[in-house]
Amino acid sequence: MFHTGMGRPIEFARIPDTILAYYEKNREIAPEISILIGTDSQNFDQTKCVSVICVIAKGKGGIFFYEVSRIPLIRDVRRKLHVETNDSLNLATALVDAFEADQKYHDMYLSVPISIHIDAGNSEKGKTKELIPELVGWVRASGYDAETKPESFVASCVADRLSK
């Protein structure tokens, strides 16, 4: 089950219409509207994963939706980032499938870029630097733009905060 940014439950099937309404409300006043998808996870007795769909109207704010899942504990950083990236890609694909299934989304779908935010960065102290080329390549090969830290705020800030 997904939730709105305010914590209210929302079925995934309602998210495309909510995004469309937000797009139609803001497309004349916002220079750029984009859909950003990211996932982060935290280890507890299980691995708690949070995937986020964020719709930003540059300079005018945004809305977001999130889903929380729990999976068996993942200790390996590489595997964890693969799971997070895979969850984001699956979510993006489900959203694109919904947009492509109904003509009412056509103009928005063609106008709004979709980007995957990957929770990996180039920090010398970080454990994820060497994984960036393969993760970014995977996302781009899947047809989406990719961002890593510090630009990947949907994964590294929004999902991170919700996963704790």
Beta strands, then each sheet from edge to edge (+ up, - down):
strand 1: 2-4
strand 2: 9-10
strand 3: 33-43
strand 4: 47-57
strand 5: 61-71
strand 6: 114-117
strand 7: 145-147
sheet 1: 2+ 1- 5+ 4- 3+ 6+ 7+
end
